[in-house]
Amino acid sequence: MLKIFIRVSALLVSTGLVVTGCSSSSSTSVNNAYICGEDLEIWTHPINEYELQLEINNERFLMERVPSASGEKFENRRMGYVFWMKGTQASLSLPNVPMQMCNQITPKKTSLSSKNTLF
């Protein structure tokens, strides 16, 4: 039985049919749009699993992943921005502004408006 397992494993590896890791429906794998509060539309643009760009009012801010007990949390410590998301829900904290609760939406625009990242 062990010989069969080793042969099958070797065949899968040699043909590239091995899948490793876990399946994830991470929100950071695609661009998403959210409406926060009454009318603030924001976008998330993933860079990698540790960073994303947060687009607010056509300006992008680099956000770095930080530990979170649940969902995904990103900060820009220099600007004092915190963005947390889980599923279709999110929250946005900006300095001197009450925390905004956000819901994922179908975007109103089809192309990205900002091209530069502001740090």
N, CA, C and O atoms as CSV, one atom per row, in Angstrom:
chain,resi,resn,atom,element,x,y,z
A,1,MET,N,N,0.821,-1.194,0.000
A,1,MET,CA,C,0.000,0.000,0.000
A,1,MET,C,C,0.865,1.257,0.000
A,1,MET,O,O,0.550,2.224,-0.694
A,2,LEU,N,N,1.953,1.252,0.774
A,2,LEU,CA,C,2.848,2.397,0.839
A,2,LEU,C,C,3.501,2.658,-0.507
A,2,LEU,O,O,3.688,3.813,-0.888
A,3,LYS,N,N,3.854,1.589,-1.240
A,3,LYS,CA,C,4.473,1.746,-2.557
A,3,LYS,C,C,3.518,2.429,-3.531
A,3,LYS,O,O,3.933,3.275,-4.322
A,4,ILE,N,N,2.244,2.061,-3.473
A,4,ILE,CA,C,1.243,2.685,-4.350
A,4,ILE,C,C,1.117,4.165,-4.020
A,4,ILE,O,O,1.075,4.999,-4.925
A,5,PHE,N,N,1.057,4.501,-2.734
A,5,PHE,CA,C,0.958,5.902,-2.317
A,5,PHE,C,C,2.156,6.703,-2.807
A,5,PHE,O,O,1.998,7.815,-3.312
A,6,ILE,N,N,3.350,6.145,-2.662
A,6,ILE,CA,C,4.565,6.842,-3.095
A,6,ILE,C,C,4.553,7.040,-4.600
A,6,ILE,O,O,4.928,8.110,-5.080
A,7,ARG,N,N,4.127,6.023,-5.364
A,7,ARG,CA,C,4.066,6.151,-6.823
A,7,ARG,C,C,3.056,7.212,-7.246
A,7,ARG,O,O,3.340,8.036,-8.116
A,8,VAL,N,N,1.881,7.190,-6.630
A,8,VAL,CA,C,0.853,8.191,-6.959
A,8,VAL,C,C,1.342,9.579,-6.578
A,8,VAL,O,O,1.158,10.529,-7.339
A,9,SER,N,N,1.959,9.709,-5.415
A,9,SER,CA,C,2.488,11.007,-4.987
A,9,SER,C,C,3.549,11.506,-5.950
A,9,SER,O,O,3.556,12.682,-6.313
A,10,ALA,N,N,4.452,10.614,-6.371
A,10,ALA,CA,C,5.499,10.997,-7.319
A,10,ALA,C,C,4.894,11.410,-8.649
A,10,ALA,O,O,5.368,12.362,-9.270
A,11,LEU,N,N,3.850,10.711,-9.103
A,11,LEU,CA,C,3.184,11.057,-10.356
A,11,LEU,C,C,2.533,12.432,-10.258
A,11,LEU,O,O,2.657,13.246,-11.173
A,12,LEU,N,N,1.847,12.690,-9.159
A,12,LEU,CA,C,1.195,13.989,-8.984
A,12,LEU,C,C,2.209,15.120,-8.952
A,12,LEU,O,O,1.992,16.166,-9.562
A,13,VAL,N,N,3.314,14.920,-8.247
A,13,VAL,CA,C,4.348,15.946,-8.171
A,13,VAL,C,C,4.975,16.170,-9.532
A,13,VAL,O,O,5.180,17.315,-9.935
A,14,SER,N,N,5.285,15.092,-10.251
A,14,SER,CA,C,5.953,15.242,-11.550
A,14,SER,C,C,5.053,15.866,-12.602
A,14,SER,O,O,5.548,16.493,-13.539
A,15,THR,N,N,3.738,15.710,-12.469
A,15,THR,CA,C,2.824,16.308,-13.449
A,15,THR,C,C,2.306,17.664,-13.004
A,15,THR,O,O,1.569,18.319,-13.741
A,16,GLY,N,N,2.684,18.092,-11.809
A,16,GLY,CA,C,2.250,19.409,-11.334
A,16,GLY,C,C,0.823,19.431,-10.836
A,16,GLY,O,O,0.208,20.496,-10.785
A,17,LEU,N,N,0.282,18.289,-10.467
A,17,LEU,CA,C,-1.106,18.227,-10.030
A,17,LEU,C,C,-1.277,18.306,-8.523
A,17,LEU,O,O,-2.366,18.053,-8.009
A,18,VAL,N,N,-0.232,18.649,-7.822
A,18,VAL,CA,C,-0.311,18.758,-6.375
A,18,VAL,C,C,-0.789,20.156,-6.006
A,18,VAL,O,O,-0.249,21.151,-6.488
A,19,VAL,N,N,-1.789,20.223,-5.163
A,19,VAL,CA,C,-2.288,21.495,-4.663
A,19,VAL,C,C,-1.978,21.537,-3.183
A,19,VAL,O,O,-2.339,20.626,-2.438
A,20,THR,N,N,-1.309,22.595,-2.757
A,20,THR,CA,C,-0.971,22.700,-1.344
A,20,THR,C,C,-1.654,23.907,-0.740
A,20,THR,O,O,-2.114,24.798,-1.454
A,21,GLY,N,N,-1.717,23.930,0.577
A,21,GLY,CA,C,-2.297,25.071,1.273
A,21,GLY,C,C,-3.793,24.913,1.410
A,21,GLY,O,O,-4.359,23.855,1.137
A,22,CYS,N,N,-4.416,25.992,1.840
A,22,CYS,CA,C,-5.841,25.990,2.099
A,22,CYS,C,C,-6.546,26.857,1.082
A,22,CYS,O,O,-5.981,27.811,0.547
A,23,SER,N,N,-7.775,26.508,0.832
A,23,SER,CA,C,-8.606,27.370,0.006
A,23,SER,C,C,-9.042,28.541,0.860
A,23,SER,O,O,-9.377,28.371,2.033
A,24,SER,N,N,-9.040,29.711,0.288
A,24,SER,CA,C,-9.411,30.894,1.059
A,24,SER,C,C,-10.240,31.820,0.210
A,24,SER,O,O,-9.959,32.007,-0.974
A,25,SER,N,N,-11.256,32.397,0.801
A,25,SER,CA,C,-12.055,33.385,0.095
A,25,SER,C,C,-11.684,34.769,0.605
A,25,SER,O,O,-12.548,35.620,0.821
A,26,SER,N,N,-10.416,34.976,0.789
A,26,SER,CA,C,-9.916,36.229,1.337
A,26,SER,C,C,-10.390,37.422,0.532
A,26,SER,O,O,-10.365,37.409,-0.699
A,27,SER,N,N,-10.817,38.442,1.233
A,27,SER,CA,C,-11.263,39.662,0.570
A,27,SER,C,C,-10.123,40.390,-0.114
A,27,SER,O,O,-10.355,41.234,-0.980
A,28,THR,N,N,-8.904,40.075,0.262
A,28,THR,CA,C,-7.785,40.797,-0.319
A,28,THR,C,C,-7.309,40.201,-1.624
A,28,THR,O,O,-6.284,40.633,-2.152
A,29,SER,N,N,-8.009,39.234,-2.155
A,29,SER,CA,C,-7.574,38.644,-3.415
A,29,SER,C,C,-8.098,39.410,-4.626
A,29,SER,O,O,-7.610,39.200,-5.736
A,30,VAL,N,N,-9.067,40.281,-4.443
A,30,VAL,CA,C,-9.639,41.048,-5.554
A,30,VAL,C,C,-9.906,42.481,-5.115
A,30,VAL,O,O,-9.939,42.780,-3.921
A,31,ASN,N,N,-10.098,43.366,-6.093
A,31,ASN,CA,C,-10.506,44.736,-5.783
A,31,ASN,C,C,-11.947,44.706,-5.289
A,31,ASN,O,O,-12.789,44.014,-5.862
A,32,ASN,N,N,-12.228,45.442,-4.245
A,32,ASN,CA,C,-13.585,45.533,-3.710
A,32,ASN,C,C,-13.945,46.983,-3.481
A,32,ASN,O,O,-13.076,47.822,-3.242
A,33,ALA,N,N,-15.237,47.275,-3.556
A,33,ALA,CA,C,-15.745,48.611,-3.263
A,33,ALA,C,C,-16.671,48.514,-2.054
A,33,ALA,O,O,-17.391,47.531,-1.883
A,34,TYR,N,N,-16.637,49.549,-1.224
A,34,TYR,CA,C,-17.465,49.606,-0.023
A,34,TYR,C,C,-18.098,50.982,0.065
A,34,TYR,O,O,-17.541,51.966,-0.423
A,35,ILE,N,N,-19.266,51.046,0.691
A,35,ILE,CA,C,-19.870,52.326,1.042
A,35,ILE,C,C,-19.787,52.418,2.565
A,35,ILE,O,O,-20.243,51.526,3.280
A,36,CYS,N,N,-19.200,53.503,3.043
A,36,CYS,CA,C,-18.998,53.701,4.480
A,36,CYS,C,C,-19.847,54.875,4.938
A,36,CYS,O,O,-19.905,55.910,4.274
A,37,GLY,N,N,-20.506,54.705,6.080
A,37,GLY,CA,C,-21.379,55.765,6.558
A,37,GLY,C,C,-22.510,55.976,5.562
A,37,GLY,O,O,-23.089,55.018,5.050
A,38,GLU,N,N,-22.815,57.234,5.296
A,38,GLU,CA,C,-23.908,57.562,4.375
A,38,GLU,C,C,-23.507,57.507,2.911
A,38,GLU,O,O,-24.279,57.032,2.079
A,39,ASP,N,N,-22.287,57.995,2.573
A,39,ASP,CA,C,-21.981,58.121,1.144
A,39,ASP,C,C,-20.502,58.070,0.782
A,39,ASP,O,O,-20.144,58.423,-0.342
A,40,LEU,N,N,-19.635,57.646,1.690
A,40,LEU,CA,C,-18.211,57.578,1.378
A,40,LEU,C,C,-17.913,56.256,0.683
A,40,LEU,O,O,-18.017,55.192,1.293
A,41,GLU,N,N,-17.543,56.322,-0.598
A,41,GLU,CA,C,-17.196,55.121,-1.349
A,41,GLU,C,C,-15.690,54.925,-1.287
A,41,GLU,O,O,-14.921,55.834,-1.600
A,42,ILE,N,N,-15.278,53.737,-0.881
A,42,ILE,CA,C,-13.850,53.415,-0.817
A,42,ILE,C,C,-13.600,52.133,-1.604
A,42,ILE,O,O,-14.506,51.331,-1.833
A,43,TRP,N,N,-12.355,51.967,-2.008
A,43,TRP,CA,C,-11.934,50.780,-2.753
A,43,TRP,C,C,-10.747,50.142,-2.054
A,43,TRP,O,O,-9.938,50.827,-1.428
A,44,THR,N,N,-10.652,48.823,-2.167
A,44,THR,CA,C,-9.449,48.120,-1.735
A,44,THR,C,C,-8.793,47.512,-2.964
A,44,THR,O,O,-9.454,46.888,-3.795
A,45,HIS,N,N,-7.484,47.704,-3.066
A,45,HIS,CA,C,-6.695,47.175,-4.174
A,45,HIS,C,C,-5.561,46.345,-3.575
A,45,HIS,O,O,-4.575,46.910,-3.101
A,46,PRO,N,N,-5.683,45.009,-3.586
A,46,PRO,CA,C,-4.649,44.177,-2.978
A,46,PRO,C,C,-3.317,44.277,-3.703
A,46,PRO,O,O,-3.269,44.337,-4.931
A,47,ILE,N,N,-2.248,44.295,-2.939
A,47,ILE,CA,C,-0.890,44.253,-3.482
A,47,ILE,C,C,-0.350,42.836,-3.296
A,47,ILE,O,O,0.147,42.222,-4.240
A,48,ASN,N,N,-0.452,42.332,-2.085
A,48,ASN,CA,C,-0.086,40.957,-1.743
A,48,ASN,C,C,-0.866,40.612,-0.480
A,48,ASN,O,O,-1.749,41.372,-0.084
A,49,GLU,N,N,-0.562,39.485,0.163
A,49,GLU,CA,C,-1.357,39.106,1.330
A,49,GLU,C,C,-1.090,39.977,2.558
A,49,GLU,O,O,-1.820,39.887,3.546
A,50,TYR,N,N,-0.061,40.813,2.511
A,50,TYR,CA,C,0.303,41.649,3.657
A,50,TYR,C,C,0.014,43.131,3.457
A,50,TYR,O,O,0.063,43.900,4.417
A,51,GLU,N,N,-0.287,43.547,2.229
A,51,GLU,CA,C,-0.501,44.968,1.945
A,51,GLU,C,C,-1.659,45.148,0.972
A,51,GLU,O,O,-1.918,44.301,0.118
A,52,LEU,N,N,-2.336,46.256,1.123
A,52,LEU,CA,C,-3.320,46.662,0.135
A,52,LEU,C,C,-3.307,48.174,0.038
A,52,LEU,O,O,-2.816,48.869,0.928
A,53,GLN,N,N,-3.853,48.668,-1.056
A,53,GLN,CA,C,-4.031,50.106,-1.211
A,53,GLN,C,C,-5.490,50.397,-0.910
A,53,GLN,O,O,-6.385,49.732,-1.430
A,54,LEU,N,N,-5.720,51.380,-0.077
A,54,LEU,CA,C,-7.063,51.823,0.254
A,54,LEU,C,C,-7.303,53.116,-0.500
A,54,LEU,O,O,-6.592,54.098,-0.286
A,55,GLU,N,N,-8.295,53.131,-1.379
A,55,GLU,CA,C,-8.599,54.316,-2.181
A,55,GLU,C,C,-9.768,55.064,-1.548
A,55,GLU,O,O,-10.869,54.534,-1.401
A,56,ILE,N,N,-9.491,56.316,-1.179
A,56,ILE,CA,C,-10.498,57.188,-0.576
A,56,ILE,C,C,-10.465,58.504,-1.335
A,56,ILE,O,O,-9.411,59.132,-1.432
A,57,ASN,N,N,-11.591,58.930,-1.871
A,57,ASN,CA,C,-11.666,60.195,-2.620
A,57,ASN,C,C,-10.571,60.304,-3.677
A,57,ASN,O,O,-9.890,61.325,-3.777
A,58,ASN,N,N,-10.411,59.248,-4.459
A,58,ASN,CA,C,-9.445,59.208,-5.566
A,58,ASN,C,C,-7.986,59.312,-5.128
A,58,ASN,O,O,-7.125,59.635,-5.946
A,59,GLU,N,N,-7.694,59.047,-3.866
A,59,GLU,CA,C,-6.318,59.000,-3.370
A,59,GLU,C,C,-6.100,57.624,-2.753
A,59,GLU,O,O,-6.980,57.084,-2.083
A,60,ARG,N,N,-4.913,57.066,-2.989
A,60,ARG,CA,C,-4.604,55.736,-2.460
A,60,ARG,C,C,-3.616,55.828,-1.307
A,60,ARG,O,O,-2.689,56.637,-1.311
A,61,PHE,N,N,-3.848,54.968,-0.321
A,61,PHE,CA,C,-3.000,54.912,0.857
A,61,PHE,C,C,-2.547,53.470,1.070
A,61,PHE,O,O,-3.358,52.545,1.030
A,62,LEU,N,N,-1.259,53.290,1.293
A,62,LEU,CA,C,-0.711,51.964,1.528
A,62,LEU,C,C,-1.085,51.507,2.933
A,62,LEU,O,O,-0.820,52.204,3.913
A,63,MET,N,N,-1.693,50.347,3.023
A,63,MET,CA,C,-2.118,49.780,4.294
A,63,MET,C,C,-1.396,48.452,4.495
A,63,MET,O,O,-1.268,47.658,3.563
A,64,GLU,N,N,-0.925,48.219,5.721
A,64,GLU,CA,C,-0.217,46.982,6.046
A,64,GLU,C,C,-1.065,46.128,6.975
A,64,GLU,O,O,-1.695,46.634,7.903
A,65,ARG,N,N,-1.072,44.829,6.712
A,65,ARG,CA,C,-1.851,43.901,7.543
A,65,ARG,C,C,-1.285,43.867,8.958
A,65,ARG,O,O,-0.070,43.847,9.157
A,66,VAL,N,N,-2.189,43.860,9.936
A,66,VAL,CA,C,-1.828,43.730,11.345
A,66,VAL,C,C,-2.676,42.598,11.930
A,66,VAL,O,O,-3.702,42.239,11.352
A,67,PRO,N,N,-2.268,42.035,13.062
A,67,PRO,CA,C,-3.038,40.940,13.651
A,67,PRO,C,C,-4.475,41.353,13.956
A,67,PRO,O,O,-4.743,42.479,14.376
A,68,SER,N,N,-5.384,40.415,13.734
A,68,SER,CA,C,-6.799,40.642,14.011
A,68,SER,C,C,-7.389,39.346,14.556
A,68,SER,O,O,-7.084,38.261,14.061
A,69,ALA,N,N,-8.230,39.465,15.573
A,69,ALA,CA,C,-8.858,38.276,16.148
A,69,ALA,C,C,-9.835,37.645,15.162
A,69,ALA,O,O,-10.086,36.441,15.211
A,70,SER,N,N,-10.379,38.455,14.277
A,70,SER,CA,C,-11.349,37.976,13.304
A,70,SER,C,C,-11.275,38.864,12.071
A,70,SER,O,O,-11.063,40.070,12.202
A,71,GLY,N,N,-11.439,38.314,10.900
A,71,GLY,CA,C,-11.390,39.109,9.673
A,71,GLY,C,C,-9.973,39.524,9.332
A,71,GLY,O,O,-9.003,38.902,9.766
A,72,GLU,N,N,-9.870,40.588,8.548
A,72,GLU,CA,C,-8.577,41.108,8.106
A,72,GLU,C,C,-8.487,42.582,8.493
A,72,GLU,O,O,-9.420,43.352,8.261
A,73,LYS,N,N,-7.365,42.964,9.080
A,73,LYS,CA,C,-7.183,44.331,9.561
A,73,LYS,C,C,-5.916,44.908,8.953
A,73,LYS,O,O,-4.870,44.259,8.926
A,74,PHE,N,N,-6.025,46.146,8.464
A,74,PHE,CA,C,-4.905,46.834,7.837
A,74,PHE,C,C,-4.774,48.223,8.442
A,74,PHE,O,O,-5.772,48.860,8.779
A,75,GLU,N,N,-3.530,48.690,8.578
A,75,GLU,CA,C,-3.263,50.016,9.147
A,75,GLU,C,C,-2.298,50.790,8.271
A,75,GLU,O,O,-1.450,50.218,7.585
A,76,ASN,N,N,-2.448,52.105,8.312
A,76,ASN,CA,C,-1.415,53.020,7.843
A,76,ASN,C,C,-1.084,53.832,9.083
A,76,ASN,O,O,-1.773,54.804,9.393
A,77,ARG,N,N,-0.041,53.443,9.788
A,77,ARG,CA,C,0.281,54.075,11.074
A,77,ARG,C,C,0.633,55.541,10.920
A,77,ARG,O,O,0.317,56.353,11.789
A,78,ARG,N,N,1.281,55.883,9.827
A,78,ARG,CA,C,1.679,57.282,9.616
A,78,ARG,C,C,0.457,58.201,9.518
A,78,ARG,O,O,0.444,59.297,10.078
A,79,MET,N,N,-0.564,57.737,8.799
A,79,MET,CA,C,-1.772,58.542,8.622
A,79,MET,C,C,-2.791,58.308,9.739
A,79,MET,O,O,-3.703,59.112,9.926
A,80,GLY,N,N,-2.636,57.213,10.476
A,80,GLY,CA,C,-3.593,56.891,11.528
A,80,GLY,C,C,-4.862,56.235,11.002
A,80,GLY,O,O,-5.904,56.303,11.654
A,81,TYR,N,N,-4.793,55.595,9.825
A,81,TYR,CA,C,-5.946,54.933,9.226
A,81,TYR,C,C,-5.965,53.464,9.642
A,81,TYR,O,O,-4.922,52.815,9.713
A,82,VAL,N,N,-7.164,52.952,9.917
A,82,VAL,CA,C,-7.357,51.534,10.207
A,82,VAL,C,C,-8.557,51.057,9.394
A,82,VAL,O,O,-9.630,51.659,9.442
A,83,PHE,N,N,-8.367,49.968,8.647
A,83,PHE,CA,C,-9.446,49.382,7.857
A,83,PHE,C,C,-9.552,47.919,8.237
A,83,PHE,O,O,-8.564,47.185,8.181
A,84,TRP,N,N,-10.751,47.489,8.624
A,84,TRP,CA,C,-11.007,46.109,9.003
A,84,TRP,C,C,-12.116,45.574,8.118
A,84,TRP,O,O,-13.078,46.286,7.831
A,85,MET,N,N,-11.994,44.321,7.679
A,85,MET,CA,C,-13.052,43.729,6.861
A,85,MET,C,C,-13.212,42.252,7.175
A,85,MET,O,O,-12.258,41.554,7.518
A,86,LYS,N,N,-14.448,41.804,7.046
A,86,LYS,CA,C,-14.777,40.387,7.191
A,86,LYS,C,C,-16.025,40.141,6.358
A,86,LYS,O,O,-17.086,40.707,6.623
A,87,GLY,N,N,-15.885,39.292,5.352
A,87,GLY,CA,C,-17.013,39.039,4.460
A,87,GLY,C,C,-17.384,40.310,3.712
A,87,GLY,O,O,-16.532,40.928,3.075
A,88,THR,N,N,-18.643,40.699,3.787
A,88,THR,CA,C,-19.103,41.912,3.098
A,88,THR,C,C,-19.166,43.117,4.030
A,88,THR,O,O,-19.591,44.195,3.615
A,89,GLN,N,N,-18.750,42.949,5.275
A,89,GLN,CA,C,-18.769,44.029,6.262
A,89,GLN,C,C,-17.362,44.575,6.465
A,89,GLN,O,O,-16.379,43.849,6.321
A,90,ALA,N,N,-17.273,45.849,6.797
A,90,ALA,CA,C,-15.973,46.478,7.048
A,90,ALA,C,C,-16.170,47.664,7.982
A,90,ALA,O,O,-17.294,48.089,8.247
A,91,SER,N,N,-15.054,48.185,8.473
A,91,SER,CA,C,-15.084,49.435,9.235
A,91,SER,C,C,-13.851,50.242,8.859
A,91,SER,O,O,-12.804,49.693,8.516
A,92,LEU,N,N,-14.002,51.548,8.932
A,92,LEU,CA,C,-12.927,52.471,8.586
A,92,LEU,C,C,-12.768,53.465,9.719
A,92,LEU,O,O,-13.724,54.138,10.105
A,93,SER,N,N,-11.551,53.556,10.254
A,93,SER,CA,C,-11.239,54.527,11.302
A,93,SER,C,C,-10.223,55.512,10.760
A,93,SER,O,O,-9.156,55.124,10.285
A,94,LEU,N,N,-10.565,56.793,10.836
A,94,LEU,CA,C,-9.686,57.882,10.420
A,94,LEU,C,C,-9.484,58.800,11.616
A,94,LEU,O,O,-10.358,58.871,12.480
A,95,PRO,N,N,-8.362,59.504,11.696
A,95,PRO,CA,C,-8.129,60.405,12.827
A,95,PRO,C,C,-9.222,61.478,12.929
A,95,PRO,O,O,-9.647,62.043,11.922
A,96,ASN,N,N,-9.658,61.741,14.139
A,96,ASN,CA,C,-10.627,62.803,14.437
A,96,ASN,C,C,-11.961,62.637,13.728
A,96,ASN,O,O,-12.683,63.614,13.527
A,97,VAL,N,N,-12.295,61.404,13.347
A,97,VAL,CA,C,-13.573,61.112,12.686
A,97,VAL,C,C,-14.151,59.868,13.356
A,97,VAL,O,O,-13.420,58.906,13.591
A,98,PRO,N,N,-15.454,59.869,13.671
A,98,PRO,CA,C,-16.029,58.654,14.251
A,98,PRO,C,C,-15.858,57.461,13.303
A,98,PRO,O,O,-15.866,57.624,12.083
A,99,MET,N,N,-15.704,56.269,13.872
A,99,MET,CA,C,-15.538,55.072,13.053
A,99,MET,C,C,-16.740,54.914,12.127
A,99,MET,O,O,-17.887,55.075,12.543
A,100,GLN,N,N,-16.457,54.597,10.874
A,100,GLN,CA,C,-17.492,54.405,9.864
A,100,GLN,C,C,-17.714,52.910,9.644
A,100,GLN,O,O,-16.754,52.167,9.441
A,101,MET,N,N,-18.954,52.469,9.680
A,101,MET,CA,C,-19.287,51.095,9.327
A,101,MET,C,C,-19.500,51.052,7.820
A,101,MET,O,O,-20.092,51.965,7.245
A,102,CYS,N,N,-19.015,49.984,7.179
A,102,CYS,CA,C,-19.022,49.893,5.722
A,102,CYS,C,C,-19.665,48.589,5.263
A,102,CYS,O,O,-19.619,47.576,5.961
A,103,ASN,N,N,-20.263,48.636,4.077
A,103,ASN,CA,C,-20.826,47.457,3.434
A,103,ASN,C,C,-20.274,47.350,2.029
A,103,ASN,O,O,-20.165,48.348,1.318
A,104,GLN,N,N,-19.927,46.133,1.629
A,104,GLN,CA,C,-19.427,45.924,0.274
A,104,GLN,C,C,-20.551,46.202,-0.713
A,104,GLN,O,O,-21.705,45.842,-0.479
A,105,ILE,N,N,-20.197,46.850,-1.824
A,105,ILE,CA,C,-21.181,47.220,-2.838
A,105,ILE,C,C,-20.686,46.800,-4.215
A,105,ILE,O,O,-19.521,46.448,-4.399
A,106,THR,N,N,-21.602,46.848,-5.176
A,106,THR,CA,C,-21.213,46.714,-6.573
A,106,THR,C,C,-20.723,48.083,-7.001
A,106,THR,O,O,-21.461,49.061,-6.881
A,107,PRO,N,N,-19.500,48.179,-7.495
A,107,PRO,CA,C,-18.929,49.497,-7.805
A,107,PRO,C,C,-19.704,50.248,-8.876
A,107,PRO,O,O,-20.285,49.654,-9.784
A,108,LYS,N,N,-19.696,51.582,-8.743
A,108,LYS,CA,C,-20.356,52.456,-9.710
A,108,LYS,C,C,-19.451,52.777,-10.882
A,108,LYS,O,O,-19.926,53.178,-11.944
A,109,LYS,N,N,-18.134,52.602,-10.695
A,109,LYS,CA,C,-17.192,52.906,-11.768
A,109,LYS,C,C,-16.528,51.619,-12.223
A,109,LYS,O,O,-16.460,50.647,-11.471
A,110,THR,N,N,-16.044,51.616,-13.441
A,110,THR,CA,C,-15.454,50.398,-13.978
A,110,THR,C,C,-13.944,50.476,-14.088
A,110,THR,O,O,-13.296,49.449,-14.292
A,111,SER,N,N,-13.367,51.654,-13.960
A,111,SER,CA,C,-11.913,51.773,-14.022
A,111,SER,C,C,-11.424,52.512,-12.791
A,111,SER,O,O,-12.167,53.259,-12.155
A,112,LEU,N,N,-10.164,52.287,-12.472
A,112,LEU,CA,C,-9.587,52.926,-11.300
A,112,LEU,C,C,-9.278,54.370,-11.615
A,112,LEU,O,O,-8.710,54.673,-12.665
A,113,SER,N,N,-9.642,55.256,-10.726
A,113,SER,CA,C,-9.462,56.680,-10.994
A,113,SER,C,C,-8.113,57.201,-10.539
A,113,SER,O,O,-7.573,58.123,-11.150
A,114,SER,N,N,-7.559,56.635,-9.483
A,114,SER,CA,C,-6.283,57.142,-8.990
A,114,SER,C,C,-5.155,56.233,-9.436
A,114,SER,O,O,-5.317,55.015,-9.519
A,115,LYS,N,N,-4.033,56.825,-9.717
A,115,LYS,CA,C,-2.897,56.061,-10.206
A,115,LYS,C,C,-1.724,56.077,-9.229
A,115,LYS,O,O,-0.830,55.237,-9.335
A,116,ASN,N,N,-1.709,56.999,-8.297
A,116,ASN,CA,C,-0.578,57.145,-7.384
A,116,ASN,C,C,-0.961,56.717,-5.978
A,116,ASN,O,O,-2.087,56.933,-5.530
A,117,THR,N,N,-0.014,56.113,-5.297
A,117,THR,CA,C,-0.219,55.759,-3.904
A,117,THR,C,C,0.360,56.858,-3.034
A,117,THR,O,O,1.507,57.268,-3.213
A,118,LEU,N,N,-0.431,57.327,-2.101
A,118,LEU,CA,C,0.028,58.332,-1.148
A,118,LEU,C,C,0.391,57.609,0.137
A,118,LEU,O,O,-0.357,56.759,0.619
A,119,PHE,N,N,1.536,57.953,0.678
A,119,PHE,CA,C,1.971,57.305,1.911
A,119,PHE,C,C,1.762,58.281,3.010
A,119,PHE,O,O,2.053,57.979,4.168
